[in-house]
């Protein structure tokens, strides 16, 4: 997902307060044609966000939109969509009668990663969807602080495309679903806030640095869509190498294994991995828990095993066996979460490798 150097920057971004931050307290603004204006003043500048940069231009961020449907499900058949490009839309397989799913990647990632194609494939097996992959590789490859700021331009471009699709085809965004990982989760939140009535957002381990405990306008929030579900898998403190939010921010927040270090993802052996297996192996260990949310969600789409999650006051209480009764308040983590009534913070156990789902006795989920 990211190099060791870039992960180190996540921690540095929290402790460095520079001259730039002092300028940000007064607020600067940049405007981009067709997207609006962006300020780095409060609430984007705060104690939780002492380094607040302005987003780069659309050309620097380089957002593209790739369309996949059952008619063109493979990498080679990716179609391109662009707001105000009627020719691209008319020659595509986009169908306004289908529900539309968006996928947005995060920091140091891109829209051509294997997990993106795995997720897309599972979605198209489950249903006849328009799947649109938002690729902002250029904007995501900057320093973490700049990438976090660039999410606002990515969101504005995504919102513009959605409004264009609605205008040209009457595609209903109240039935659209955005799935975002890490910084992509917050990007999805901005899109939902801008539209005002998006159908659903799934946040896959939303990024913590510069977002935890910030104003709801700065991060993903339950008001950003009609239904917001979050999977937390790397919620340890950034000081102990955790990159995901621990704070509950959705209608329902799932905490597999407590939402922190995931089974099979220990980081205590990272120094030895560097010497024995090289930096790539250490990098995989660092990103393992943060990426687990993607794997859990992808598995949940078509697996016959349900990720049943239970309401509880804390992970410790759940581990102690105090929260084994649903009482109508359980839910199923992942793709099918919107079909169940459970809300609030829910907990569950998972396996340390695929298949991650643990079978449970039949429970009352309604």
C-alpha positions in Angstrom: 0.0 0.0 0.0 2.8 2.4 0.8 6.5 2.5 1.4 8.0 2.6 4.9 9.1 6.1 4.3 5.6 7.3 3.4 4.2 5.5 6.5 6.7 7.3 8.6 5.4 10.6 7.2 1.9 9.8 8.7 3.4 10.0 12.1 5.5 13.1 11.3 2.5 14.9 10.0 0.9 14.8 13.5 3.9 16.2 15.4 5.3 18.8 13.1 3.9 22.4 13.3 5.7 24.6 10.8 5.4 28.1 9.4 3.0 26.8 6.9 0.6 25.8 9.7 0.7 29.4 11.1 -0.2 30.7 7.7 -3.1 28.2 7.5 -4.6 29.6 10.7 -5.5 32.7 8.7 -6.8 30.6 5.8 -5.9 30.5 2.2 -8.1 29.6 -0.8 -7.8 28.2 -4.2 -10.5 27.9 -6.9 -10.7 25.4 -9.8 -13.0 25.9 -12.8 -16.1 23.7 -12.5 -15.2 22.4 -9.1 -15.5 25.4 -6.8 -13.2 26.9 -4.2 -11.3 25.2 -1.4 -10.0 26.8 1.8 -7.6 25.5 4.4 -9.0 27.6 7.2 -11.1 26.1 10.0 -12.4 23.5 10.3 -9.7 22.1 7.9 -7.2 23.8 10.1 -7.4 22.6 13.8 -5.5 21.1 16.7 -6.1 17.7 15.1 -5.0 19.0 11.7 -2.0 21.4 12.3 -0.7 20.9 8.8 -3.5 22.0 6.5 -2.6 22.2 2.8 -4.7 23.3 -0.2 -5.6 20.7 -2.7 -3.6 20.6 -5.9 -5.1 21.3 -9.3 -7.2 18.7 -11.1 -4.3 18.3 -13.6 -1.9 17.5 -10.8 -4.3 15.1 -9.1 -5.1 13.3 -12.3 -8.5 11.8 -11.4 -9.9 9.3 -14.0 -13.0 7.2 -13.9 -13.1 3.6 -15.2 -16.4 1.9 -15.9 -16.9 -1.9 -15.5 -20.2 -3.8 -16.2 -21.0 -7.4 -16.9 -20.6 -6.5 -20.6 -17.0 -5.3 -20.0 -15.8 -7.0 -16.7 -12.1 -7.3 -17.3 -9.1 -5.0 -17.0 -8.6 -4.8 -20.7 -12.2 -3.7 -21.3 -12.2 -0.8 -18.9 -14.2 2.1 -20.3 -13.6 5.8 -19.4 -16.2 8.2 -18.3 -15.8 12.0 -17.9 -18.2 14.7 -17.0 -19.5 16.6 -20.1 -18.1 14.0 -22.5 -21.3 12.7 -24.1 -19.3 10.7 -26.7 -17.7 8.6 -23.9 -21.0 8.0 -22.2 -22.9 7.2 -25.4 -20.3 4.6 -26.4 -20.1 3.0 -23.0 -22.0 0.2 -21.4 -23.3 2.5 -18.6 -27.0 1.7 -18.0 -29.0 4.1 -15.8 -31.4 1.3 -15.0 -28.7 -0.4 -13.0 -27.5 0.5 -9.5 -24.1 2.1 -9.5 -21.1 1.3 -7.2 -18.1 3.5 -6.9 -14.7 2.3 -5.6 -12.2 4.9 -4.3 -8.6 3.9 -3.3 -6.5 5.6 -0.7 -2.9 6.9 -0.1 -0.1 5.6 -2.3 -2.6 3.3 -4.1 -4.2 3.4 -7.5 -7.2 2.2 -9.4 -5.4 -0.7 -11.1 -4.5 -2.6 -7.9 -5.4 -6.3 -7.7 -7.7 -5.6 -4.8 -9.7 -3.2 -7.0 -10.2 -5.8 -9.6 -11.0 -8.5 -7.0 -13.7 -6.2 -5.5 -15.1 -5.3 -8.9 -15.3 -8.9 -9.9 -17.2 -9.9 -6.8 -19.6 -7.0 -7.2 -20.4 -8.0 -10.8 -21.0 -11.6 -9.7 -23.4 -10.5 -7.0 -25.4 -8.1 -9.2 -25.8 -6.4 -12.5 -24.1 -3.1 -11.6 -22.3 -0.2 -13.1 -19.0 -0.2 -11.2 -17.0 3.0 -11.5 -13.4 3.0 -10.3 -12.1 6.4 -9.2 -8.3 6.4 -9.9 -6.4 9.4 -8.4 -2.9 7.8 -8.4 -1.0 11.0 -9.1 -2.8 12.9 -6.3 -2.4 10.0 -3.9 1.3 9.6 -4.5 2.3 12.9 -2.9 3.2 13.4 0.8 0.4 12.2 3.1 -0.6 15.7 4.1 -0.9 16.8 0.4 -2.8 13.6 -0.5 -5.2 14.2 2.3 -5.9 17.7 0.9 -6.2 16.3 -2.6 -9.1 14.2 -1.6 -11.3 17.3 -1.8 -10.6 17.8 -5.5 -11.2 14.0 -6.1 -14.5 14.3 -4.4 -15.5 17.4 -6.3 -14.7 15.7 -9.6 -16.6 12.6 -8.5 -19.6 14.7 -7.5 -19.5 16.5 -10.9 -19.5 13.1 -12.7 -22.5 11.9 -10.7 -24.5 15.1 -11.4 -23.6 14.8 -15.0 -24.8 11.2 -15.2 -28.0 12.2 -13.4 -28.5 15.1 -15.9 -27.9 13.0 -19.0 -29.4 9.6 -18.0 -31.5 10.4 -14.9 -29.3 7.9 -12.9 -30.5 8.3 -9.3 -27.7 9.0 -6.9 -30.0 8.2 -3.9 -29.4 4.6 -5.0 -25.7 4.9 -5.5 -23.1 3.3 -3.2 -19.5 4.5 -2.7 -16.9 2.2 -1.3 -13.8 4.0 -0.1 -10.6 2.7 1.5 -8.4 4.8 3.8 -8.3 8.3 2.4 -10.9 7.1 -0.1 -13.4 6.7 2.7 -13.1 10.4 3.5 -13.3 11.3 -0.2 -16.6 9.4 -0.3 -17.8 11.4 2.7 -17.1 14.7 0.8 -19.0 13.4 -2.2 -22.0 12.4 0.0 -22.0 15.8 1.8 -21.9 17.6 -1.5 -24.8 15.7 -3.0 -26.9 15.8 0.1 -28.8 12.6 -0.5 -26.4 9.8 -1.5 -27.7 6.3 -1.0 -24.8 4.6 0.9 -21.2 4.9 1.8 -19.0 2.1 3.0 -15.8 3.2 4.7 -13.1 0.6 4.7 -10.7 1.5 7.6 -11.0 5.3 7.1 -7.6 7.0 7.5 -6.8 8.3 11.0 -4.0 10.9 10.6 -5.4 14.5 10.2 -9.0 13.1 10.5 -9.6 11.5 13.9 -11.8 13.7 16.1 -12.0 16.5 13.5 -15.1 18.4 12.5 -17.6 16.2 10.6 -17.1 18.5 7.6 -13.5 17.3 7.5 -14.0 13.5 7.7 -16.6 10.8 6.8 -19.7 11.1 9.0 -23.0 9.3 9.3 -24.8 12.4 7.8 -22.9 11.9 4.5 -25.4 9.3 3.1 -28.7 7.6 3.9 -26.6 4.7 5.3 -23.0 4.8 6.3 -21.2 1.6 7.4 -17.6 1.5 8.6 -15.2 -1.4 9.0 -12.4 -0.6 11.4 -9.3 -2.9 11.2 -6.3 -0.7 12.1 -7.5 1.6 14.8 -4.4 1.4 17.0 -2.8 4.8 17.8 -0.7 6.2 15.0 2.2 6.2 17.5 1.9 2.4 17.6 1.7 2.1 13.8 -2.1 2.2 13.4 -3.4 4.0 10.4 -7.2 3.7 10.7 -9.8 5.6 12.7 -10.9 4.1 16.0 -13.6 6.8 16.4 -17.1 5.6 15.4 -18.3 7.8 12.6 -21.1 5.8 10.8 -24.6 4.6 11.4 -23.0 1.3 12.1 -19.3 0.8 13.0 -17.9 -2.7 12.8 -14.9 -3.6 14.9 -13.6 -7.1 13.9 -11.1 -8.3 16.5 -11.6 -5.0 18.3 -10.8 -2.9 15.2 -7.1 -2.7 15.9 -4.4 -5.2 15.1 -5.8 -8.0 13.0 -5.0 -11.7 13.5 -2.0 -12.7 11.4 -0.8 -9.0 11.1 1.6 -8.7 14.0 4.1 -5.8 13.6 6.5 -6.9 16.3 8.6 -8.8 13.8 9.0 -5.9 11.3 12.8 -5.3 12.1 13.6 -8.9 11.6 11.5 -9.0 8.4 13.6 -6.1 7.0 16.8 -8.1 7.5 15.5 -11.5 6.5 12.9 -10.8 3.8 13.6 -7.2 2.7 11.5 -4.0 2.9 8.6 -5.3 0.8 7.9 -8.0 3.4 8.0 -5.4 6.2 5.8 -3.1 4.1 3.2 -5.8 3.8 3.3 -6.4 7.6 2.7 -2.6 8.2 -0.2 -2.4 5.8 -1.7 -5.8 6.7 -4.3 -4.6 9.3 -5.2 -1.5 7.3 -5.8 -3.5 4.2 -7.8 -6.3 6.0 -11.0 -4.1 5.8 -10.8 -4.5 2.0 -10.4 -8.3 2.2 -13.3 -8.6 4.7 -15.7 -6.6 2.6 -14.7 -8.3 -0.6 -15.2 -11.7 1.0 -18.6 -10.7 2.4 -20.2 -10.0 -1.0 -20.8 -13.6 -2.1 -19.7 -15.7 0.8 -22.4 -18.0 2.2 -20.9 -17.3 5.7 -22.2 -14.2 7.4 -19.9 -11.9 9.4 -22.4 -11.6 12.3 -21.5 -8.7 14.6 -22.8 -8.1 18.1 -23.6 -4.9 20.0 -21.4 -4.4 23.0 -20.1 -1.6 25.2 -16.4 -2.5 24.5 -14.1 -5.1 22.9 -13.0 -6.2 26.4 -16.6 -7.0 27.3 -17.2 -8.8 24.0 -14.0 -10.8 24.6 -15.2 -11.7 28.1 -18.3 -13.2 26.6 -20.7 -10.6 27.9 -22.3 -9.8 24.5 -23.4 -13.0 22.9 -27.1 -12.1 22.6 -28.4 -10.1 19.6 -31.8 -9.1 21.0 -32.6 -7.9 17.5 -29.6 -5.5 17.4 -27.0 -7.6 15.5 -26.0 -7.0 12.0 -23.9 -8.5 9.2 -20.6 -6.8 8.5 -19.8 -6.0 4.9 -21.8 -5.7 1.7 -25.1 -6.8 3.1 -25.0 -4.6 6.2 -27.8 -2.4 4.8 -30.2 -5.3 4.9 -30.1 -5.5 8.7 -31.2 -3.2 11.5 -28.1 -3.2 13.8 -26.7 0.2 14.5 -23.9 1.6 16.7 -20.7 -0.2 17.5 -20.7 -3.9 16.8 -18.0 -6.5 17.4 -17.0 -9.9 16.0 -14.2 -12.4 15.7 -12.6 -13.3 12.4 -10.0 -15.8 11.2 -6.4 -14.9 10.5 -6.6 -15.8 6.8 -9.1 -16.4 4.0 -11.8 -17.4 4.5 -12.0 -14.8 7.3 -15.6 -15.4 8.3 -16.4 -17.5 11.3 -19.6 -19.4 11.2 -22.1 -18.6 14.0 -25.2 -20.3 15.2 -28.4 -18.9 13.7 -29.2 -15.6 15.3 -32.0 -13.1 15.1 -30.6 -10.3 13.0 -33.8 -8.3 12.5 
